[in-house]
Amino acid sequence: MTPAARLSAAIGILDRILTGAPAEQALTNWARASRFAGSGDRAAVRDLVFDALRCRRSFARLGGAGTGRGLILGGLRASGQEIAALFTGEAHAPAPPEGPELAPQAASELEALDCPDWLAPDLQASLGADFAPVMEALRHRAPVFLRVNLARGDRPAVAAGLAAEGIATRPHPLADTALEVTGNARRIQTSAAYRDGLVELQDAASQAVVEALPLEEGARVLDFCAGGGGKSLAMAGRARLRLWAHDADPRRMRDLPARAARAGVDVRLLAPGEPARHGPFDLVLADVPCSGSGSWRRAPEGKWGLTPERLQALLGIQSGILDETAALVRPGGHLAYATCSLLGCENGLQTDAFLARGAGWRRVRQLRLTPLDGGDGFFLDLLERIG
């Protein structure tokens, strides 16, 4: 595909996303219908689409319209590329700009930061002086991180093995298991290190959250909102645990047994309603459903799809999970409440309300991470049951 044809493909995909199609589905459908597109073409189109979604407000302003064309035009202008050479209307190239596309207007401060207006007050209150730098960071691609499986090897040895396979990495300070991939990230899932369970793809902030947990040999641990099981595997790699994973939607855990086998660890899956029959636990991790605002550079659709009504519903779910999981912790045990959110209402304010609802708990520590720390935005509140 020519560079101009890639732009046309990205425009069509974005138009489908803007009318409600999930980004991954729209990209997959395009790839299946475009057998002529090679792996390099698919990667380039994907990058164009996700760059446009991260910067949807600012690119729309620069491109003169909130359409697929407007976003791609805005992206080209933002990067200083020559539009006339690409928007020619010839062959598979987009038609030349016209009308409002020729005279983009200046962006407001929140538009330039690609921040939804209605979320700005909460984000400003939560982030303080870091508000603008964090929102700017969310406009760019996230680094690729690997978690070294300590049950199979140490970070220096694994990094050397990856280098031998042509995958360049460097240690990241957020966690002693974290490697940031600096070259050939697309080779990871075909590498021997990945195949043999030496590494897993996992954001450095998620690894830092697990590193902050009190994981003792033989402890009874429940990952209550396990999802795909990344944190379950990370915990299992740090200590020999009696470990259970649970999710309200068990389908999310369907790949976990195979991943655990590859990593050489044991994780037992629980269906909804089963955790209480296996408790009490020494530690319960509740990585609750949230806005995902800390990971918007990886999942930018969430920034524009979140509504006040959805946020209120999430707050109710989080509060309910805190109360439910608290009952599963033994006296002297710990409840770890975590989100990948930057919003105070989902983080400290949520756990403050839980502590105010009744006695018997104390806060041990809080961990707040933003993309300025290198990984995704993450929040952890570690609570101890004292009554």
Stockholm file with secondary structure:
# STOCKHOLM 1.0

chainA/1-387         MTPAARLSAAIGILDRILTGAPAEQALTNWARASRFAGSGDRAAVRDLVFDALRCRRSFARLGGAGTGRGLILGGLRASGQEIAALFTGEAHAPAPPEGPELAPQAASELEALDCPDWLAPDLQASLGADFAPVMEALRHRAPVFLRVNLARGDRPAVAAGLAAEGIATRPHPLADTALEVTGNARRIQTSAAYRDGLVELQDAASQAVVEALPLEEGARVLDFCAGGGGKSLAMAGRARLRLWAHDADPRRMRDLPARAARAGVDVRLLAPGEPARHGPFDLVLADVPCSGSGSWRRAPEGKWGLTPERLQALLGIQSGILDETAALVRPGGHLAYATCSLLGCENGLQTDAFLARGAGWRRVRQLRLTPLDGGDGFFLDLLERIG
#=GR chainA/1-387 SS CCHHHHHHHHHHHHHHHHTTCCHHHHHHHHHHHCTTCCHHHHHHHHHHHHHHHHTHHHHHHHHTSSSHHHHHHHHHHHTTCCSTTTCCCSTTSCCCCCGGGGSCCCCCHHHHTTCCGGGHHHHHHHHGGGHHHHHHHTTSCCCEEEEECTTTCCHHHHHHHHHHTTCEEEECTTCTTEEEEEECGGGGGGSHHHHTTSEEECCHHHHHHHHTSCCCTTCEEEETTCTTCHHHHHHHHHSCCEEEEECSSGGGGTTHHHHHHHHTCCCEEECTTCHHHHCCEEEEEEECCCCCGGGTTTSTHHHHHCCHHHHHHHHHHHHHHHHHHHTTEEEEEEEEEEESCCCGGGTHHHHHHHHHHCSSEEEEEEEEECGGGSSCCEEEEEEEECC
#=GC SS_cons         CCHHHHHHHHHHHHHHHHTTCCHHHHHHHHHHHCTTCCHHHHHHHHHHHHHHHHTHHHHHHHHTSSSHHHHHHHHHHHTTCCSTTTCCCSTTSCCCCCGGGGSCCCCCHHHHTTCCGGGHHHHHHHHGGGHHHHHHHTTSCCCEEEEECTTTCCHHHHHHHHHHTTCEEEECTTCTTEEEEEECGGGGGGSHHHHTTSEEECCHHHHHHHHTSCCCTTCEEEETTCTTCHHHHHHHHHSCCEEEEECSSGGGGTTHHHHHHHHTCCCEEECTTCHHHHCCEEEEEEECCCCCGGGTTTSTHHHHHCCHHHHHHHHHHHHHHHHHHHTTEEEEEEEEEEESCCCGGGTHHHHHHHHHHCSSEEEEEEEEECGGGSSCCEEEEEEEECC
//
